Amino acid sequence: MRFIKGHGTENDFVILPDPDGALDLTAEAVARLCDRHAGIGADGVLRVVRTKLAGEPAVEALPAEWFMDYRNADGSIAEMCGNGVRVFARYLVDAGLAEPGEWDIATRAGLRRVTLGASGDVRVEMSAPVYLGEGEATVAGEAFGGVRVSMGNPHLACRVDIPLADLDLCHAPGFDPAVFPEGVNVEFFRPLGERHVEMRVYERGSGETRSCGTGTVAVAVAAALGGAVPGSPSDLPSGEWTVDVPGGRVTVSLEAGTSYLTGPAVLVAEGETRPGWL
């Protein structure tokens, strides 16, 4: 099995080229690939397949050539990954499967428009954040209030006023399973300055990661709201936010009806798995 290793602000992925949809990618195989001790090691897998061969009718109906089949490190299927889609786009250009410019990528959360050159940062139109109300996460028995945001996948963004390093994220934060029946990505953020925050994240199915693209947008929304409750999703604040994550820095732009995420996408290695290993 041929693979490429890449990352976006150190949120790292195993990229599997599968243009003809020939791979039988089981949850067990994904978990082995992502194992940091006995496998290649990654926060998730990005399978590169033509949209018309995705094997999922809702995806195959989308008007884009390529589908990002994203899997979490435990093998579970996910709707969307903001860092992953940047790395996915960079791979397509690097492999000669797409030209630098502006075009759409199909995901389970719908189309995501990317803009990129032959090198450098990648900009992704992330769609409109959907405010879903307030929520609560617990860490080591301490409760933190947060904002529930959908970015095509679920988020709970919690402001804290303590150093982020003091949070113990070795285990999943607690949350109400009745509110998040399919799990949730939990972000903790602290303001650093004008429209500037730092963030840590615990991703469902992967654990704490060095970054989460959709999570940075959710955090920007929560920080922009500042405790205010919007009358409707269209009332969300606009503006540009800098979000520092353990793996680097991204820029989030909130605009009426949509959002954009801009940041690095780096390809670091490629190779093949040993015959029979999986």
DATADA-V64472 format. One record per backbone hydrogen bond with DSSP energy under -1.0 kcal/mol. NH is the residue of the N-H (numbers start at 1). CO is the residue of the C=O. If there is no record, write none. Layout:
nh=NH co=CO
nh=NH co=CO
This chain:
nh=3 co=271
nh=4 co=15
nh=5 co=269
nh=6 co=13
nh=7 co=266
nh=8 co=11
nh=11 co=8
nh=13 co=6
nh=14 co=44
nh=15 co=4
nh=16 co=46
nh=18 co=48
nh=21 co=18
nh=25 co=23
nh=26 co=24
nh=30 co=26
nh=31 co=27
nh=32 co=28
nh=33 co=29
nh=34 co=30
nh=39 co=35
nh=40 co=33
nh=41 co=33
nh=42 co=34
nh=43 co=12
nh=45 co=71
nh=46 co=14
nh=47 co=69
nh=48 co=16
nh=49 co=67
nh=50 co=19
nh=51 co=65
nh=53 co=50
nh=54 co=51
nh=60 co=56
nh=61 co=57
nh=62 co=59
nh=64 co=62
nh=67 co=49
nh=68 co=106
nh=69 co=47
nh=70 co=68
nh=71 co=45
nh=72 co=76
nh=73 co=43
nh=74 co=205
nh=75 co=72
nh=78 co=70
nh=85 co=81
nh=87 co=83
nh=88 co=84
nh=89 co=85
nh=90 co=86
nh=91 co=87
nh=92 co=88
nh=93 co=89
nh=94 co=90
nh=95 co=91
nh=96 co=93
nh=97 co=92
nh=98 co=92
nh=101 co=116
nh=103 co=114
nh=105 co=112
nh=106 co=66
nh=107 co=110
nh=109 co=79
nh=110 co=107
nh=112 co=105
nh=114 co=103
nh=115 co=123
nh=116 co=101
nh=122 co=263
nh=123 co=115
nh=124 co=261
nh=125 co=113
nh=126 co=259
nh=130 co=150
nh=132 co=148
nh=135 co=146
nh=137 co=144
nh=138 co=174
nh=139 co=142
nh=142 co=139
nh=144 co=137
nh=146 co=135
nh=147 co=157
nh=148 co=133
nh=149 co=155
nh=150 co=130
nh=151 co=153
nh=155 co=149
nh=156 co=185
nh=157 co=147
nh=158 co=187
nh=160 co=189
nh=166 co=163
nh=167 co=164
nh=169 co=167
nh=174 co=138
nh=179 co=176
nh=180 co=176
nh=183 co=180
nh=185 co=154
nh=186 co=202
nh=187 co=156
nh=188 co=200
nh=189 co=158
nh=190 co=198
nh=192 co=196
nh=193 co=196
nh=196 co=193
nh=197 co=242
nh=198 co=190
nh=199 co=244
nh=200 co=188
nh=202 co=186
nh=203 co=207
nh=206 co=203
nh=207 co=203
nh=209 co=201
nh=216 co=212
nh=217 co=213
nh=218 co=214
nh=219 co=215
nh=220 co=216
nh=221 co=217
nh=222 co=218
nh=223 co=219
nh=224 co=220
nh=225 co=221
nh=226 co=222
nh=228 co=225
nh=235 co=232
nh=236 co=233
nh=239 co=254
nh=241 co=252
nh=242 co=195
nh=243 co=250
nh=244 co=197
nh=245 co=248
nh=247 co=210
nh=248 co=245
nh=250 co=243
nh=251 co=262
nh=252 co=241
nh=253 co=260
nh=254 co=239
nh=255 co=258
nh=258 co=255
nh=260 co=253
nh=261 co=124
nh=262 co=251
nh=263 co=122
nh=266 co=7
nh=268 co=5
nh=269 co=5
nh=271 co=3
nh=273 co=1
nh=277 co=274
